[in-house]
Amino acid sequence: MGGSSYSRPVYSSPKGKSFSSRSQSQYSRITDAHKDVLPSSDRRLGTDAKNPIVVALDGTGSMGDSAKIMFDKMPMFWGQIEQKGYLSDPALSFSIVGDQYCDDAPLQITSFEKGLTIDNWLKKLWLEGGGGGQTRESYDLTAQFYVDRCDIDEAEQAFFFFIGDEDYYRTLDDQPTEPIFKALMEKFEVFFIHWHYFNASTDKRIVKSWRDLMGERLIILKEDKAIVDVMLGIISMMTNVRSLDTYAKEMEERGQTSERIDTVTEAIKDVKGKKGKKDKKEVKIEEML
């Protein structure tokens, strides 16, 4: 695992774009899944960090921009966590979520890393841009991998962020997927950051589905470029190191507009920190069935 410094600039996006030309160029060159990020049968992840973070990005056609935004803003995300003391010992893993029923690479996983080393893994992710017309993606595959094949025994507080716009499949290998998500929520502080689906009535159904599963851990994102601000706010409030008002002031100090601050605070206003540390007991999916 690499060092903690993230010594490269944040890449800026041009007006009217969510991501920079740098990230567009980076991901347009990748035309197939890299072997290092595929979930081979013997692959496991692990970290002894006290604060593991997983960011699971929908890489289908409707959501590929999210990975480009994260690539642009990773120095700010990592830098704020360290400089503001939001977490004492973070490490970060990324996943790309696809659709197992129609995509070539419905699951891609990066190792846990720190600082600029994260970039080496981000550059291996393939934004396949697939997905079908089912308004569902294989979030369950990612959840199952991190439940069954991710070792975070030293974690004091671990975070898991899904970022997507569609619903989840109800079964995996003829078994219900809800227990998989419940097991993930025992292991991590799990949030689903929802981008608006283009069809309003379908979006309403998707929101209700995730709300029924996750309650207040469903976060509605009204501005795609606010992903990093929302995640930082959630982390700072879940660890009880910042209040919502204090975090809003810090966004202002780093140059965010009043509109962005209002968008973010509205999205995370119901987030509440934990009173105690999570029980680190391993939870098996079969125990939830």
MOHURA-V562701 format. One record per backbone hydrogen bond with DSSP energy under -0.5 kcal/mol. NH is the residue of the N-H (numbers start at 1). CO is the residue of the C=O. Records with the same first field share a line. If there is no record, write none. Layout:
NH=CO, CO
This chain:
8=6
11=72
14=19
17=14
24=20
25=21
26=22
27=23
28=24
29=25, 26
30=27
31=29
34=124
37=34
38=35
39=107
40=38
43=40
45=149
47=151
51=89
53=91
54=159
55=93
56=54, 161
57=55, 95
58=163
59=57, 97
61=130
63=60
64=60
66=63
67=64
68=64
69=65
70=66
71=67
72=68
73=69
74=70, 71
77=73
78=74
79=75
80=76
81=77
82=78
83=79
84=80
86=81
87=81
91=51
92=113
93=53
95=55
96=108
97=57, 95
98=106
100=98
102=99
103=99
108=96
109=37
110=94
113=92
116=5
117=114
118=115
119=116
120=116, 117
121=117, 118
122=118
123=119
124=121
125=122
127=125
128=126
129=59
137=167
138=98
139=137
141=138
142=138
143=139
144=140
145=141
146=142
147=143
148=144
149=145
151=45
152=150
154=47
155=152
156=50
157=50
159=52
160=189
161=54
162=160, 191
163=56
164=193
167=135
169=137
172=175
175=172
177=170
180=177
181=177
182=178
183=179
184=180
185=181
186=182
187=183
188=184
189=158
190=188
191=160
192=217
193=162, 191
194=192, 219
195=164, 193
196=221
200=198
203=199
204=200
205=201
206=202
207=203
208=204
209=205
210=206
211=207
212=208
213=209
214=210
215=211
217=214
218=215
219=192, 217
221=194, 219
222=220
226=223
227=224
230=226
231=227
232=228
233=229
234=230
235=231
236=232
237=233
238=234
239=235
240=237
241=236
242=236
247=243
248=244
249=245
250=246
251=247
252=248
253=249
254=250
255=252
256=251
261=257
262=258
263=259
264=260
265=261
266=262
267=263
268=264
269=265
271=268
274=238
278=156
284=282
287=284
288=284, 285
289=285
